[in-house]
Amino acid sequence: MDNPLLLVIWILVGLLATALFLDIVLRTVAIGIVLPIFERRPPFGIRPSFPDPDAELIEFPTTNGLKLRGSLHRLPNVTPSGLVIFCPEFGGSHWSAKWYCEALINAGFAVLTFDFRNQGASEHLASYRVMHWLSQYEVEDALAAVNYARSREDLAQLPIGMFGISRGGGAALATGARHEEVRCVATEGAFTTDSMMFHFTVRWATLYIPRWIMDRLPDVHVRITLTLVRWISQWRHGCHYLVLEKLLPSLKEKPVLMMNGTKDSYVQTEIPRQILKKAGGEEYHQLWKIPDAKHNLGREKDPVEYDQWLVQFFSNRLA
């Protein structure tokens, strides 16, 4: 080739094409590894729950023409000082509210709880294959619970707080960020999809990909691959996984209490710290690291202090 400049251009084009091909191959391999791990449901130890004969059974509409079912707990002949809407964990039941919220009920709060769609006694959306990752459907259901409470004459004037466990904690945070009438949010074992994906990818990637490759990959390259995994899984499960990080700044003016076990092997303490940082920092919010507690089992480990944290938090914000 007589023209040196043209030769250089062709060499650069060839190098770029080769780099693009290798990038596509690497991403395809990574997606093939990460996707089944992302969609594998962790073996959560869900605490057994039992019906409460003193609770009022409730039913209310949500989106997609579905009905949600749950229960309302409160002391008889006592005017509640506030309303706490409880969002159960993935695979759990609305009856678990009696265990987690027993101290709140005895302190004079009304506790409204429900089963998310495709879970427990609530109706199912056929096109949705439910996962442990937070989707727009769980947030729509939690918002529907707030609207239902506001539609009842006996609850309409009560100040509202949210309390959620694990995936239900994510729904509680999103609802607090999106609904102006929610004053505060408490969670145990809550997480966000993107932060969890990145955390475990960086931690375990070298089991599948050589260390020298991982050390040379910029974070943005990893995050783009994880975003592709999330998009593919959304399509496979008929939903949209919520990017909770985008909503967290709206919680700066609303107090948040996050509780997390120090022996939680699924949601490690780094995750709630990241959430609170995006929500304004620990100068606005609280993080209680429950000593020796595993995922969602903080009250089993220390019921007295667990109850004290919850009652104090909601009493200061709602009562």
C-alpha angles and dihedrals in degrees: 000000000000098000110075092193092055089049091053090049092051091049091051092047089050092050092048091048091050092048091049091049092050090047091052091048092048093048092047091052091046093049090049089055100040101041098067090044091050091051095045109108113230117236096252115189099229114196114235115251132195135203117270111222090202094058125096113238112228138189129190139165127260132177126304090039093287131140125223122208129204144123143269119222126194141135114272117253092007125115105229118240092212145342124253116194109208121208112197126218125264108287092012131115134240086242089072087075089080090062099042096038102036093114092048091053092048089048090060103265124133112231119205116190138169145178115256117238114282089025134093117325097346124102122269131239105219096208094053121086101196120225137179088256117095113254133183089261095066090050091049088052093049091048088050089055091055091049091048091053090051090051093059117086092215093053104029097095098043119108110246132226129175127226123183140173122220107313087007087058089059089051090050092051092048091048091050090051094048105037116067094205094061106096103186144359134217125187142175121205093355121164143170123237099232096046092048093048093050094043095054094038092057091043099050106021094101089066086071107019125047115259093237090060094048092048090057098045114097116228091246090060091053093046092051090053091049090049089055089051090052092049092050092048091049090055091048093050101040097240146086117249109224118243093216093181089075092059100043097086088064088067095065092101094042119074115242127196115195119189121193133171117240088222095048102130092185104046105030121197092259090070099059089042089057090047093051091046090056090046093057106286137274091292085075100032142034134240119194113192104204108218115243093348123143127215111314092345100103095118092050089055098047113003096170097055092037090057092045092053093050098044093046093047096050094037091056092049105033113019 
